[in-house]
Each structure stands twice: as structure tokens, then as C-alpha cells.
């Protein structure tokens, strides 16, 4: 079990499931016009996926620059999401 979690296989499955979930939600919205609009969904999901990719890079002992890139991507996506939400709340 430790290899399943520590080796990154569990994280790979979570990343894959998240990508599948996004595709399903986007297709549902496109087909019905209901659900979460892509402009609201994608920045939030991108922030989480970038964090997961950064963790995956760290578990795989990738060069620090890949980890930094993933964290920067997460921060940027989070800022975009926060900006959009702040605009709607005002």
C-alpha cells in the first residue's frame, strides 16, 4: 500500500479521474447549457491539477524547476479564479 501511495500511482489515478470529470462536466454543459460554465470551472480545476502535478513531480524526484513551474501555474490559476469570483461578489 505504501508503494501505491508513495510511488505516485494513487496520485496518477486521481489526476486521471479529475481530467475525466472535467471532460464529462464540459460535455454536459455543452449539451444541456446547464451545470458549471467552463469559465467558472476551468481556473478552479487548473489550480488543483497544477498542485497535483507539482506533487507528482516531487514524488518522481523531478528537477526543482518542474515543481516550481507547477506551483506557479497553480498560483496563476488560483489568481484568475479569485479575480473572477471577486468580480461576481461585488
N, C-alpha and C positions, 0 to 999 in steps of 0.2 A: 504494500500500500504506500509506503514511503517513496518508492520509486515512481509510482503512479502520480503522486502529487509533486514531489521534489524534482522529478525528471521533466516535468512540464507537460506530460500527456493530459492531465486533467485540465490544465490551462488551455491547451490546444483545443480540447473539446468545447470548453466554454467559449472560446473565440469563434469557433465554427458555428456553435449554436446561436451566438449573438448575430453573426452575419446572416444566418438563415432567417432568424427572427426579423431582421431589418428588411430583407427581401420580401418576406411574407407581408409585413406591415405596409411596405411601399406598394406592393401589388394590390393589396386590399384597398388602400386609399385611392389608387388609380382606377380601380374597377367600380368602386361604390361612391367615391367622394367623401366617405366617412372615415373616421379614425384620425390618427395623428398626421398632420400635414408634414411633408418632407422637410420644409424649412424649420419646423419645430423639432422634428425627430433627429435629423442627421447631426447637428452640432453636439447634442447631448450624447448620442451613441458614439460619435467620433472621439469625444473626450475619454469615455470609458474604454473604448478599444485601444486607444493610444496608451493608456495606463497598463492595460493587459499586455500590449506588445512590449512595453518597456520592461515589465516583469519577466516576460518570456525571454527577452534579450539578456537580462541579468541572470536568469536561471541557466541559460545557454552559454554564459560567460562570454558574451559578445563584447566587442570593444566599447569603451565608455561612451564614445561618440554616438553610437546607435541608441544607447539608453537615454542620453541627453536629447537626441532628436525626438524620440518617442515622448518624453516628458514635455518637451517644448510644444509638440503637436497637441498634446492633451491640454496644456495651458491655453494655447490659442483657441482650440475648440471650446473650451470652457468659457473663455472671454467672449467669444461670439454668442454662445448660448446665453450667458448672463446679460449681455447687451440687449439681445432680443427680448428676454423676459423683463428686463428693467423698462424697456420701451412700452411693453404691453401693460405693465403695472401702473404706469403714470397716468 
